[in-house]
Amino acid sequence: MKSILRITAAVLMTVAMSFVASGPARAATPEWLSVAAGANHTCAIATSHALYCWGNNLNGQLGLGDSLYRDIPRRVGTSTSWTSVSLGDFHTCARHSSGRLYCWGANSDGQLGTGGPATDRTTPTRVGTSTNWTHVSLGQRHTCARHTSGSLYCWGANSEGQLGLGHTTPRSTPTKVGTSTSWILVSAGDLHSCAKHTSGSLYCWGDNAYGQLGLGHLDDRSAPRKVGTSTSWASVSSSVEHTCARHNSGSVYCWGANGSGQLGLGDFDDRTSPRKVGNSTNWTTFATGGLHTCARHSTGSLYCWGYNDSGQLGLDDFAERSTPTRIL
C-alpha cells in the first residue's frame, strides 16, 4: 500500500512540475474575418463570428464589463453571431446576425442610442428593439446606421449638425434622417457624415470648416446636401476633417483639410469640392485615417499619403507625402 502511495505521489508531483514549467495552456489564435480601428482601441471579428477587442478601455469601449486596458485581444461575451463592428473615439457598435444592433462605451452625448441617462456602458447594450439594421458607422461622438427599409438613422452629439436632422440638438435614440428610404451606406466622420444614395449620388452634412462636405463652400449643413452632380459614386469614407470617395470608374476623389497632404493632390491646399487623386482608374478599396489616407490598387499594391509622424504611411520614415506613395 505504501509503495502504491509513493508511486501515486511521484506521478502527481511530476504532473504538477510539468504544469508549472510549461504554464497554463493558451487558447489557439483565432483566424480573423474583419477588423476595425478607433482612436485608441481595436476590435476584430473571428471566422467563428466571435468578437474580440483590445486597447484603451477608459469608457468601457472594449465591452468586457470593466474599464481596464487590454494589450492583447479579449473576447467580448460568448456570442458567435457578430457580423460587423464599427468604432468611434470612445464607443463601439456591432451588428448581430439577427439584425439587432448593440453599442457600448462612452455615452456622454447619447451616442450609444440607448436613451435614458447618458451613462457609459461596459458591455454590449441593445439599441432599441429593431432587428432590421444592416450597416453602422461611428463618428467621434455620434452614430449613424442604415435600416433594411433603406432609411438612415443617426444619434448622439449634434453640435455641427452631424446627425443630418436639420438642427443641432443631440439625440439619445435613433432618429430618422429626412424621409428618404433609398440610402445604401453611411460613413460618419468626427463631426460630419456622408452617405451614398441608391441613385449613385453622394450626400454630406455637418461640420464644413475645411470643405469636408464637398459642397464648394465652408458653410456647415445640418441636413444632407448633394455633393456635385455625379450619380456614379461607389463608396465613401469620412475622416476627421477630410473625405474621400471612390467613383465607379475606379478613380478616387478627396476633399477637405489638406494641411498634411492627406488629399493626395501634390500640395497642401484645402479643397471644398472633390478632386481626383492622380490619374489612376484602378483603385479598388481605400480608407481615411485622421490625417492620412491609404488605398489599394488593382495590381495588389498599397499606397498611402498624408501625415506620417508615427510612420503610419508604412514608408520606413516619418516624412509626409502629398501624393500616393507605394508601400514597399
C-alpha angles and dihedrals in degrees: 000000000000090000091053091049091049091051092047091049091049092051092049091048091051092050092048093049090048091052093050092047095049098034125215116326113259122225116253115267110260121240107240128232102179141349137206130191130209130186094286107352138062135207131189137184118225124219086257086061091243114141125232130185136183142169131050112019103171092131098031093263091148091066094226099126096258143056099247118129118241125206096190130043115283123192118248109224121311103286120124094188104085114130105176141002134198129190134209127186094284107356137066135205129188136184121230123215087246088066092252120135124220129189135183143169128050116021104171092129100030092264092147091064093224097123122216122069117008093242125145120250123216097192131046109286121194119245109226121308102288121124093189106085115130106172138013134190128185130212128189094288104349138072134209128189138179122231125213087249088068091249121134123223129190135182142170130051115016106172092130098032092262091148091065094226098128094256141056101245114123121238128210096194131047110285123190118248108227120310102290120121093186105087119129105183141350135209120197119206126189096282103354139054136208131193138185120233126213087249087067091249121133124225130191136182143170129049114020103171092131100029093264091147090065094225098129095254142060101246119122118239125207095193132047115285125189117249109226121310103289120122094186105083116137104184143348138207123196120201137176098296105344137061133205130190136186119229123216086248089067093252121130121220127193136187142169129051115018106169091127098035092260091146091063094225099128096256141060101245121123118241128211096195135039116289124189116247107229121312101289122122093184105085112130106178137000143177135202120222127191096284102352141061134210131191139183120231123215088249088066093251120134123222130189136183141174132047116017109173092131098033092262091149091065094228100126093252141064101243122123120243125208096191132048108283122193119242109230 
